[in-house]
Amino acid sequence: MSNVKWEVDPDHSSVEFSVTHLMINKIKGVFEQFEAVLSFDPNDITTLGIQASIDANSMTTRQRQRDEHLRSEEFFHASKYPAITFQSTNCVLTGERQYELAGNLTLHGVTKPITFHTVFEGFNKDPRGRERVGFHSTASIDRNEFGLSFNSPLETGGIGVGNEVNIELYIEAIRID
């Protein structure tokens, strides 16, 4: 079978992140607007290719003042870099239904390689008869490598915002061809 195209269903998918705050707690956020197209042979998930775009301005942590700060020049600088993009380059089977999906992430005008640990959740049909596929992916990045280096030292030692950002994706896509 040849590659089939799938479009991510944003109503049944999420793009989430978390980062340590004050070295004691994780703050979570989501991007509410994103799109992606997947292409792969349903009989061989290692053929998986993804092209995705996230609207940096759609980020929310459910706290307005913090969200405005994160969108500012000190962090995402979303007015200058409104899109966060990912383009896959390789997919390797690492275990039963488990894959390493490598690609290039562009964030804050910087492109770096990243690898998502990905679980293939399976295929199913929705009530309207459309074929769907599901994936769960996780990765971590060092935000400093993308130029997101703002921080504030704590008087007790340490930093206000952790450097490691954990990314978690819950993806459901609909077959489009």
Helices and strands as residue ranges (DSSP letters): E 4-8, G 10-12, E 14-21, E 25-31, E 34-41, E 44-55, G 56-58, E 59-60, H 64-71, E 83-95, E 98-107, E 110-125, E 131-142, G 143-146, E 161-175
